[in-house]
């Protein structure tokens, strides 16, 4: 014997029947050409504001030497016991940590300095290219991150960022098909619970400082 349908089942069936009968007007796909992307009047200022919003700190400096001087005066650096720098002229690497065979040996690093190829104004993301480096684990192991980015290399949006990473034919097959590694990093680690309590540094870096070099030299903002 088949049980009679409940009022709830009848209501559900009626609702779906009504939905199936709706004829929606076709909507054209959005224009994704570069001309339709957001353009900021001052992408560098937008980058700085976005970085502040996600918990990071930006510092404009004329060159790598100025970044080095500022970093040396920061409590994060002066209190650090182990440091690794992949940017010539900004920070130093603690003896013995320059070429470790096992990334787990970097678990005690307090400050890591990376060179970013470019930043993104809309969300303060910085592209780090680790194609020729074994130190990618430092991004999540170090207590504090320091990024060095040319101030002139700021893309407006992630659309422009991915277009910049694309190959000549517009695809990403060659760029990402060689076994290399890269990532976008924006601000320190963040998490929030159901009570909307924001916690910074729970799962990764406790702070992120980005030096924006107005006149980067050849090595001052090199890739990791």
N, C-alpha and C positions, 0 to 999 in steps of 0.2 A: 504494500500500500504506500502510495506516495503522499508524503505530508503536504498539506496545503501551504502555499507560499505565505510568508509572513508579511505584514504591512510594510516592514522595512525593506524586504526584498522587492515588493511591488514598487515602492518609491524609487529604489535604486535602478530598477529596470526602466522605469518611466524616465528617469533623469538621463540615463545613457541613450535611450531612444531619442529624446529631445536633442541631445548633443549631436548625435549622428545626423540629425536632420538639418543642422545648421550649415549653411553655405557661406564660407568666409571669402572675402575678396582676396585675390592674390596680391601679395606684397613683393615688390622688387627687392632684390638683394642690395645691401648698402654699397655705396661707392667706397672701395678700399684703395683707390689710387692715392698716390702721395699728395695730390692736391687737396684731398679731403681731410688730411690728418690735422690734428690740433697744432697750431703754431703759437708759441709763447713770445711775447715782446722781448723778454729777457730770460732765455732758457737757463742761464747760470743762476740767476736769482730764484727762479722756480725750483731748480735742483736743490738749492740751499734750504728753501722753505719746506720742500718735501722731505728732505733728510731730517730736519728738525722735528717734523710731524711724526716720523717713525722712530724717533729716539736717538738719532745720530747727531754728530757735531761736524760742521764744516768750517774750514779755516782757509782763507785766501792768502796765499804767499807768493812772492815774486819768483822764487826758484827753489830748488832742492835744498840749498844751503839754509834758506830761511825756514823751510819745513823741519830740517834737522835741529835748528836752534830752538824752535817752538816745542818740538817733541821732547828734547832734552830737559825742558823746564816743567813738563807735565808730571803730575804725581804718578800717573799710570806707568810711565817709563822709569822714573827715578826709584820706584818701589819694586820694579820687576827684578826677578832673579834669573829668569831665562827669557831670552828674546831671539827672534829670527827675523831677518830683513832680507827681502828679495828685491829691494830697490837700492841701487848704488847711491850712496851719499845721504840716505835717510835711515837712521837707526843702524844697529850692528847686530851680528849674529853671535850668540854665546858660543864659546869654543867647544867644538865637539858636536854641534848641532847642524853644521853646514851640509853634511851629506850622510844622514843616518839611513841605514838599510831598512829599518822598520818604522813605520809611521807612529806606532805606539810609543816610541821613544820621545815623541814630541808632545806627549800628554801633559807635561809639566810646563809648557811654554806659557808665559804670561802675556807677552805682546808679540804679534806677528804683523809685519809690514809688507804689503803687497802693492804692486803697480797695476792700476786699472787702465785699460786701453781707452775707455770712454765711459761717460755717465749718461743717464736718461733723466730728463727734466721732470717728467710727469710723476715718477715714483722714486727718484733718487737711487735707482739701481745702478750698479757699476759692474761692467763686464770684466771678469778676470779670466785670462786665457792660461790654462795649465798644460798646453800641448807639449811643452818641453820642460816640465817641472814635476817632481815627485812630491811636492809639498801641499797638494790640494787638501789633505786632511787637516791642515792647520786652520782652515776657515771655521771648523767646528770644534777644534781642540783648544785653540788659544783663548785666554780669558778676555783679551782685548784685541781688536782689529784696527789697524791703521792703513788707510788706502791713499795712494798718491795718484792723482788724475790730472791731466792737462786741462786747464780751465776752458780752453778753446774747443775741447772735444766733448761737447754735450749734445746729445740727440734730444729732440723734442719729445718723442713718444717711443713706446716699445715697437710700434710699426717701423719706425726709422731704424731702431736698434737691430731688429731682425733683418731688415733690408741690408744693413751694413754688414751683417754676418753672412749674407747669402753669397753664393758663388756668382760668377759672371753671367750664368744662364738663369739666375733668379732662384735656383734651388739651393739646398743645403747639403747635397750629397757629398761633394768633395770636402767641404769645410768640416763636417762632422762624421764623415765616413772613414777617416784615417785612424781612428782609435784615440784621438785626442780628447781633451776634457776642458770644459769651461763652465762658468756659472755667473749668474747675476746675483750680486749681494746688495742688500739695501738695509742699512741700519743694523743694530745689534739683535740678538735673539729675543723673540717676544712670544708670550703665550697669555691666554686669558681664560678664566674659569666661568662657570655658569653665572656667577655673581658679578661678572664684568669687571673683575679685578685684574688689571694688566700687570704682568710680571715680566721684567726685562732680565735676560741672562739666564733663564731657567734651563735652556737646552743648548746653549752655545755661548757666543761672545757676550760679555756683559756691557761692552761699550764699543762704539765704532766712531773713529775720527777720520774725516776725509780731508786731505790737503789738496786744494785746488791750485795747481801751479800755473801762474800767469805766463811764465816764460820757461817752460820745461826744457832741460837740455836733453841730449841724446839718450842718456841713461837715467835721468831723474824720474821718469815715470814709465819705466820699462815694465813689460809683462812679467808675471811670476816666473 
